[in-house]
Amino acid sequence: MWLAPLHGITNYHFRNCLYRHVEGIDVAVTPFLPVGAAAQLNVRRWRDVAPENNTTCETIPQLIGNNPPHFVDTIRELQKLGYNRFNWNIGCPAAQVVRKQRGCGIMPHPAWVEDVVKLVTEETDCRFSVKMRLGLRNTDEGIEIVKRLNPYPLDFIAVHPRLGIQQYEGVPDLDTFQKIYDLSTNPLIYSGDIFDIPSYQQLLARFPNLMAVMLGRGILRNPFLAEELRAGTPLPEEMRRQRFSDFYSDYVDMLRQVRGEQGSLSVLKELWHYFAHFFCLTEPELHSLLRLTDYSEFCGRAAEIVRG
Ligand SMILES: Cc1cc2nc3c(=O)[nH]c(=O)nc-3n(C[C@H](O)[C@H](O)[C@H](O)COP(=O)(O)O)c2cc1C
């Protein structure tokens, strides 16, 4: 099972904490990092990919951008840190990213996507991959990109089967994913809405040749999801709360060291939208936690929920 990149959440402190408390994650793709020209880059300051912060599990740096030579420069710099697998994000649907023709904003331009992949595969010896949606506005965009990438020996193509304009609305479009699955000669990774054992098993039954499945929000809703999917059975009820509590207190401590109390509070509030599923919180219960603005008060209330 792979850990999906979640910008602002699955940074190294989250990843390391997860690996300490949970089994079943084989590889993690980092949240995106911007490519740049050699002269402007100082990748040694990128804490998220610093080798000393990534000792436990294989980590693939994810890059975002659209300038082919910048990819080559950034990859060469990161290779000096010991990395040799890189992923390109062409799926981010955030308006400020799309406007600059980055992330999903490049999907309507398949020749441009090909230019980046061509240069990287010609100029570097790394294992390069892309992570995409089905398109920005329509699914023909994704299908065209997959066709154009077939001649290039990519590490993999990871697909979140929604359009950019959908953001996270609706359900994953598995029929279009099927077309990509039938068409791609590159290995495929699936990413989207795997929240429990049945959704995982149904996916594997329909797409038995996937290279891997990425878990994103499902891990936030249930940090033990990868372990449960691997075992094919949920964690015993009596262990769930204690193990969550151990994971959560470790994570809160680590986050406070890295982000300070105020910085932690906004991350924890975002995370509790997902953790609410683990504890089956009602809307009013979640709301009463999220309206707390004092860090200590928030942590006290959250600890009560975790204790049960
Ligand atoms: C808060 C958030 C941040 C995300 N950040 C990234 C990112 O940095 N790079 C990326 O490729 N995808 C990113 N994604 C997309 C996820 O990696 C994943 O493809 C998507 O959420 C669908 O999978 P899931 O249903 O398992 O979460 C993000 C998604 C969310 C919800």
The ligand as a Gaussian input file, in Angstrom:
#p B3LYP/6-31G(d) Opt

LIG

0 1
 C       -5.783000      17.927000       1.518000
 C       -5.303000      17.243000       0.262000
 C       -4.043000      17.524000      -0.224000
 C       -3.574000      16.885000      -1.403000
 N       -2.294000      17.149000      -1.851000
 C       -1.834000      16.488000      -2.946000
 C       -0.494000      16.684000      -3.401000
 O        0.320000      17.432000      -2.834000
 N       -0.102000      16.011000      -4.525000
 C       -0.950000      15.141000      -5.192000
 O       -0.558000      14.545000      -6.195000
 N       -2.197000      14.928000      -4.759000
 C       -2.649000      15.558000      -3.663000
 N       -3.915000      15.297000      -3.214000
 C       -4.707000      14.230000      -3.868000
 C       -4.481000      12.882000      -3.163000
 O       -3.131000      12.462000      -3.248000
 C       -5.382000      11.777000      -3.728000
 O       -5.045000      11.515000      -5.081000
 C       -6.862000      12.149000      -3.657000
 O       -7.178000      12.709000      -2.399000
 C       -7.749000      10.918000      -3.893000
 O       -7.385000       9.871000      -3.045000
 P       -8.084000       9.619000      -1.585000
 O       -9.569000       9.527000      -1.823000
 O       -7.454000       8.322000      -1.144000
 O       -7.744000      10.765000      -0.719000
 C       -4.406000      15.946000      -2.084000
 C       -5.686000      15.670000      -1.572000
 C       -6.140000      16.302000      -0.417000
 C       -7.511000      15.957000       0.116000

